[in-house]
């Protein structure tokens, strides 16, 4: 994922911000759909700040 996303946070890049991504995130959380855990299309590179924000949002959806 890091290579595909050029080592950058995809959320920050969508806002024209360049930020190193250091977390591989499951777009659809594995607790929601375990079968997608290894699908490259379900993985994205995020920075810690974006990953923490997304995790909090995902937890609210429980």
N, C-alpha and C positions, 0 to 999 in steps of 0.2 A: 504494500500500500504506500509505503514511504516513497518508493521509486515512482509509482504511478502519479502520486500527488506532489512529486518534486520536493518532498520533505517539508511541505508547507501546510499549515492549517487551512482546510478547505472552507471553513466558516469565515475565517478572517479574510481569505482571498476573495470571497463573494462580496466583501465590503471594501475591496481594494486596499486591504491592509496586508502587509507581508509579515508573517509570524511563523517561526519555526514550529512545526508540528512534532510532538514527541509521544503521542498516544494514538494507538489504533482503536477506533471506536466502532461498535456495532450500530449501524443506523437503526435497524429494528433490533431492540434489545434481545439477548438470547433467552431471557425469561419469557418473552412473548412468543418467539419462534426459534426454538433450538435448532431446527433443521437448516437455518440460514447462517449459523455461526461461522462457517468457513467460506461462504460465498463472497468472492471479491466484490461483487456489486453491493454487498451489505456492509462493507468495511470502508472507513474513511479515516484520514489523518486529521487529528485535531491537536491544538495546543492545550495545556492543562486548564486554562481559564474557560475555553469553549467546552471542553469535555465536562468540567464540573457543572457548568450551566446546563448543558444538555442532560446530564445525569439527574439534576434536580427536577428538570421539566419532565423527564421520563418517570421519575418517582411519583410525581403529582398525578400522573395518568393511571396509576395502579387502581 
